[in-house]
Structure formats: structure tokens, C-alpha cells
Amino acid sequence: MLNSMEIAQIPCLDSNYAYLLHDSASGSTSAIDTPDADVILDALEQRGWNLTDIFNTHHHGDHTGGNLRLKEKTGCRITGPKGEASRIPGIDVEAVEGDVVRVGESVACVIEVPGHTKGHIAYHFEKDNVAFVGDTLFSMGCGRLFEGTAKQMWNSLNKLMRLPESTLLYCAHEYTEANGAFALSVEPNNTDLHARMEEVRMLRSKNIPTVPSSLDMEKRTNPFLRAGSEEVFADIRRRKDCF
């Protein structure tokens, strides 16, 4: 935590995470994606927080499914990618590259990261050293190319790789253990990867999240960030689709 922003990580559905960002000074609270309105409302009530904003990363239903109910219950404002505005329920603010959003004193820059979907965006809180990357980048993985191309996703991952290496990456799913199994098939001799997998197995055996992870860790263990070229990335993505 930097400034006065607190992050609450909320497991939802089978594998999703929603995130609640709370600024204690102003009382502002934002949700990054809304997989399950009931779970999010319970989490807000337990903490005594009032939802003021929703920041959607992309249009998929497991990221926007709670939008309308949460807006009805709280009157919150919904921000999402302009390129997917017609598919973001209840959207108020259409965000593009370089726009900023705020949670009290904390400010995030919007980064366009298409590939998983055509309009996917991420939110980078530079001073808080955190980024919410949705389904673009996972711990030891990346999102499937449902709408975009390998070129788009490779460019998006390169944008994220230019963030400070200490940045904590909050992705939207608990896929790390399965991603790690594939990563080991790509780089069986990667000692950093073996050490990371030992840690991941220990955490999951205790039902502890493996998210967030640092960009530095991902650069050392994520085969999609280690591809080196668009062509190699595309080949690894195809292999993962069939793994």
C-alpha cells in the first residue's frame, strides 16, 4: 500500500478475482471487474466500504456480470474500454490509452492491451507500483486470443514489460499452477521456474492466492514474456491452446 490505497482481493466464481481498491482518506472505493455482484456486495459490507466506481478491463461476462446490479445498489460510475463500450453493461466513461482514473489520491493510467479481446485495457497505478492487467497477462501465462491477433498480443505484452520490474501484476484468474505446468514443458531447465512452481504448489495446497506476482518474476518464469519475438510467441500460444 502506498498513499492511502488498500487493495482487497476477492475470489469469485470458479477462478476469478475481483479487486476492491479503497482510499481511506476520501472513502472512495473502486472495483476492478465484477465477476459476481453478491460476493462483491458482501465484501463491501464486511469492510464498511461504499462502491464509487467500477473499472472494467474488457467485456467478457465473468468481468462485467455484476455491473448493473452493483450500479443499481450503489450508484457507482462504470469505466471501461471505449473499443468495447457497446458490450460493457452500464458504462459511463469510455477509456482509451493515456486516460487516467482515480481512487482518491491514487491515479492510474489506462493502457490499451488488445489481444484477448480487441479493446482490452489495463490500469497502471504508477505511484502505488501496481497494475491490474485483466486477462492479458497471467502469472506464467497470457490470455487466449479470442478476438485479437498474435501480433496485437505480443505488442501488448511488450507494453507491460516496459513497466518497472518491481510492479505487482494483479491478473484476473487463479491459473498459475496450470500455467506453470505448461511453462515447464517449454523451459524444463529454467531454475527460476522450478523454484516458482515449488512456491506455487505450496501456496495452492493451503488455498492461498498466487496472485499478484512481480513483473521481474514474470520475466524470469513466463514463457510468453520470454519468447523474444512475435513468431516464437505465436508458436508458444498455439502450443498452450492444445496443452
C-alpha positions in Angstrom: 0.0 0.0 0.0 1.2 3.5 -0.9 -0.6 6.7 -0.4 -3.8 5.6 1.3 -5.0 2.9 -1.1 -5.9 -0.5 0.2 -6.3 -3.5 -2.1 -8.8 -6.3 -1.2 -8.6 -9.4 -3.4 -12.0 -11.1 -3.7 -12.2 -14.7 -5.1 -15.3 -15.1 -7.3 -16.9 -17.8 -9.5 -14.5 -20.7 -10.2 -11.2 -19.0 -10.7 -11.8 -15.2 -11.0 -10.5 -12.4 -8.8 -12.2 -9.1 -8.3 -10.3 -6.4 -6.6 -11.6 -3.6 -4.4 -9.4 -0.5 -4.2 -10.2 1.7 -1.2 -8.8 5.2 -0.4 -9.2 5.7 3.3 -8.7 9.5 3.1 -11.6 10.1 0.7 -13.7 7.0 1.3 -13.6 6.2 -2.5 -13.8 2.5 -3.4 -13.4 1.1 -6.9 -13.9 -2.5 -8.2 -11.6 -3.8 -10.9 -14.1 -6.0 -12.8 -17.3 -7.5 -11.4 -17.5 -11.3 -11.7 -20.2 -11.7 -9.0 -22.2 -8.9 -7.6 -23.3 -10.7 -4.5 -19.8 -11.6 -3.5 -18.6 -8.1 -4.1 -21.5 -6.6 -2.1 -20.7 -8.9 0.8 -17.1 -7.9 0.7 -18.0 -4.2 0.7 -20.4 -4.6 3.6 -17.9 -6.6 5.7 -15.4 -3.7 5.3 -17.9 -0.8 5.6 -16.9 0.5 2.2 -19.1 2.3 -0.3 -18.6 1.5 -4.0 -18.0 4.6 -6.1 -16.5 3.2 -9.3 -16.1 0.1 -11.4 -13.1 -0.2 -13.7 -13.7 -2.9 -16.3 -10.7 -4.4 -18.2 -12.8 -6.0 -21.0 -16.3 -7.0 -21.9 -16.4 -10.8 -21.0 -19.3 -11.7 -18.8 -17.0 -13.0 -16.0 -15.6 -9.5 -15.8 -18.8 -7.4 -16.2 -21.5 -9.6 -15.0 -22.1 -7.7 -11.8 -22.0 -4.2 -13.3 -25.7 -3.4 -13.5 -26.6 -4.8 -10.1 -23.8 -3.0 -8.4 -24.7 0.2 -10.2 -28.3 -0.2 -9.1 -27.3 -0.9 -5.5 -24.6 1.8 -5.1 -25.0 4.4 -7.9 -21.4 3.8 -8.8 -19.8 5.1 -12.1 -18.6 2.5 -14.6 -15.5 3.0 -16.7 -14.5 0.6 -19.4 -12.6 0.4 -22.8 -14.0 2.6 -25.5 -13.4 0.0 -28.1 -15.9 -2.3 -26.3 -18.3 0.3 -24.9 -21.3 -1.3 -26.6 -20.6 -4.6 -24.7 -19.9 -3.1 -21.3 -23.1 -3.1 -19.3 -23.9 0.3 -17.7 -20.8 2.1 -19.0 -20.5 5.8 -18.2 -16.9 6.6 -19.1 -15.2 5.2 -22.3 -11.5 5.0 -21.6 -8.6 5.0 -24.1 -4.8 4.8 -24.0 -3.4 7.5 -21.8 -6.6 8.4 -19.9 -6.4 8.4 -16.1 -8.7 7.1 -13.5 -8.6 7.9 -9.8 -9.2 6.2 -6.5 -8.9 9.1 -4.1 -5.3 10.2 -4.1 -4.2 7.2 -6.3 -4.0 7.7 -10.1 -3.9 5.0 -12.7 -3.0 5.4 -16.4 -5.0 3.4 -18.9 -3.0 1.1 -21.2 -4.6 -0.4 -24.3 -3.6 -4.1 -24.4 -5.6 -5.8 -27.1 -5.2 -9.5 -28.0 -7.5 -11.5 -25.6 -10.3 -9.1 -26.8 -10.0 -6.3 -29.3 -10.4 -3.5 -26.8 -8.9 -4.9 -23.6 -7.3 -2.3 -21.3 -5.1 -2.4 -18.1 -4.8 0.1 -15.3 -1.4 1.1 -14.0 -1.1 2.9 -10.7 2.5 4.0 -11.1 3.0 5.5 -7.6 1.4 2.5 -5.9 3.6 0.2 -8.1 0.6 -2.0 -9.1 -1.1 -2.8 -12.4 -4.4 -4.6 -13.0 -4.0 -6.5 -16.2 -7.2 -8.5 -16.5 -6.9 -11.4 -18.9 -4.0 -10.1 -20.9 -1.2 -11.4 -18.7 -1.4 -14.2 -16.1 1.2 -15.5 -13.7 3.3 -17.7 -16.0 0.7 -17.3 -18.8 -1.3 -14.9 -21.0 -4.9 -14.8 -22.3 -6.2 -16.8 -25.2 -6.5 -14.9 -28.5 -10.3 -14.9 -28.6 -10.6 -11.7 -30.8 -7.2 -10.3 -31.4 -4.1 -11.5 -33.2 -0.7 -12.8 -32.0 0.8 -9.5 -33.2 -1.6 -7.5 -31.1 -1.0 -9.6 -28.0 2.8 -9.6 -28.4 2.7 -5.8 -28.7 0.5 -5.6 -25.6 2.8 -7.8 -23.6 5.8 -5.7 -24.7 3.9 -2.6 -23.3 3.5 -4.3 -20.0 7.2 -5.4 -20.0 8.2 -1.8 -20.1 6.7 -1.1 -16.7 9.1 -1.1 -13.7 10.2 -4.6 -12.9 9.1 -4.2 -9.3 5.5 -3.6 -10.5 3.0 -6.0 -8.8 0.7 -7.5 -11.5 -2.8 -8.3 -10.4 -4.4 -10.6 -13.0 -8.0 -11.7 -13.1 -7.7 -15.5 -12.6 -6.0 -18.1 -10.4 -4.4 -20.1 -13.3 -0.8 -20.1 -12.0 -0.4 -23.8 -11.3 -1.7 -25.0 -14.6 0.2 -22.3 -16.4 3.4 -23.4 -14.6 2.9 -26.9 -15.8 2.9 -25.7 -19.4 5.8 -23.3 -18.8 7.9 -26.3 -17.5 7.2 -28.1 -20.8 8.7 -25.1 -22.7 11.7 -24.5 -20.4 12.3 -27.6 -18.4 15.8 -26.4 -17.3 14.7 -23.0 -16.0 15.8 -23.0 -12.3 13.7 -19.9 -11.5 10.7 -21.6 -12.9 11.2 -24.7 -10.8 11.6 -22.6 -7.7 8.5 -20.6 -8.5 6.5 -23.8 -9.1 7.5 -25.2 -5.7 6.2 -22.0 -4.1 3.0 -22.1 -6.1 2.3 -25.7 -5.2 2.8 -24.9 -1.5 0.5 -21.8 -1.7 -2.3 -23.7 -3.5 -2.1 -26.6 -1.1 -3.1 -24.1 1.6 -5.6 -22.3 -0.7 -3.5 -19.2 -0.7 -3.6 -17.0 -3.9 -0.5 -16.9 -6.1 -1.5 -13.5 -7.4 -0.1 -10.9 -7.5 3.3 -11.6 -8.9 6.0 -9.1 -9.8 7.0 -8.2 -13.4 10.5 -9.3 -12.6 9.3 -12.8 -11.6 7.2 -13.0 -14.8 10.2 -12.0 -17.0 12.1 -14.9 -15.4 9.4 -17.6 -15.5 6.6 -16.7 -18.0 7.3 -18.3 -21.4 5.1 -15.7 -23.2 7.3 -12.9 -21.9 10.4 -14.8 -22.7 9.5 -15.6 -26.3 11.8 -12.9 -27.8 9.8 -12.4 -31.0 6.3 -12.4 -32.3 6.8 -15.6 -34.3 8.0 -17.5 -31.2 5.2 -16.1 -29.1 2.6 -17.2 -31.7 4.1 -20.7 -31.7 4.0 -20.9 -27.9 0.5 -19.6 -27.8 -0.6 -22.3 -30.2 1.1 -24.9 -28.1 -0.6 -23.7 -25.0 -4.0 -23.9 -26.7 -3.5 -27.6 -27.2 -1.7 -28.4 -23.9 
